[in-house]
Amino acid sequence: MKKKIIIYFLFIFLFVLFACNKDKKQEVESDTKLGFTPKEPPIFNSERAWQFLLDQVGFGPRNPNSIGHEKCLQYFHKLLSECAGSVTLQKWVDDGYDGEKLNLTNVIASFNTQSTTRILLCAHWDSRPRADREKDPKKQKMPILGANDGASGVAVLLELAKLMKDNPPPIGVDILLVDGEDYGKEGDLSKYFLGSRYFGKNKPANYYPVYGILLDMIGDKNLRLPKEGYSARRFHPMLVDHIWNIGRSKGYYQFDYSIGGAVEDDHVILNEYGIQCIDIIDMDLIGNDSNDENRNYWHTLRDTPERCSKESLKIVGDVLLELIYKKPLI
């Protein structure tokens, strides 16, 4: 009798094992039909990402037509050409204020170029030509370093590029570094987002990634990422929830489930051109008029690396890697 019981339970065990393996095989086959097989994501190197931020700031302000702007462009081109399957420089001249002609360049780097299932990751790489939030009028016309407002999002994307070179992503990934995002004067949106406008008008007619993700001001030491209003309510609520759930599942409570205000940013322009793009942004910094100099530095000369951290870069980078390699929501 005891022998029969053992045989019975052994049969049940083998049956369950077979069923689980069958389900797992069907899941992988289903993913493959979608052009996607999950992979273990590589490890985000926060030290290297931090160096990417310091490298950008090391060129000085990167406002259009400046020396720092030109040197940083050369840096991006060299670095991404060593990592990506293809790199494209979109160069054009745009109209600035008072007859100024702006020499602008978007940088596009593509990975897993054979895949027709693609997502777009973007950030602006220019820095603001005027510190108009400075209280001292003498400082308001000085260009800013933009350590957080610009360099932080780019630093994360450069680290992802390095990782995707040696760990090809299971889906197609395009990195877009847009220029001229922060040129405009406050209240004049027509002179903001110049790079995303140019990209939208000049992208290939058949280029429609599954979705896009914009990174902006994600490097602050006291990072808090509520859901941006346009993204969560209008552009792609499901993707927002998915990304924030990934963040929370990894213990990153900086991904705050509350919905913040709606922000005019590059993602709004990209949506106008048919690309469903959301914004990951620390909105607490925008227009912050508190007495805390570690939080009220937006559009001032105090936007420096001292107010950023490599830990914040890693938080956002880890979530994006989990999304790309294991849970891309395609």
Secondary structure, 3 states (H helix, E strand, C coil): CHHHHHHHHHHHHHHHHHHHHHHHHHHHHHHHHCCCCCCCCCCCCHHHHHHHHHHHHHCCCCCCCCHHHHHHHHHHHHHHHCCCCEEEEEEEEEECHHHCEEEEEEEEEEECCCCCCEEEEEEECCCCCCCCCCCCHHHCCCCCCCHHHHHHHHHHHHHHHHHHHHCCCCCEEEEEEECCCCCCCCCCHHHCCHHHHHHHHHCCCCCCCCEEEEEECCCECCCCEEECHHHHHHHCHHHHHHHHHHHHHCCCCCEEEEECCCCCCHHHHHHHCCCCEEEEECHHHCCCCCCCCCCCCCCCCCCCHHHECHHHHHHHHHHHHHHHHCCCCC
